[in-house]
Amino acid sequence: MLFDQCELERSHAVIFYGHHLRYEVLKPIRRPLGQVWIFAADESPVHYNFDGDEWSDDNWR
C-alpha cells in the first residue's frame, strides 16, 4: 500500500477514505480504464451530514 499520489495513475486499485472526501479533490483525478476505486469509511455515508464532519442522526453520536 502506498500513500503517494504520484503512483495514482499506475495503481490497479485506489482506496479512498470517504468520510472527508470532497468533490474538489476527485474532480481533477484521471481514472485509468480498469482501475478499481474503493470507498472506505467507518460508517455508512447515510449516517454523516452533508459536510461529512458530523453525524446526521443523534443516535449515531
Helices and strands as residue ranges (DSSP letters): G 5-10, E 13-17, G 18-20, H 23-26, E 36-40, G 45-47, G 58-60
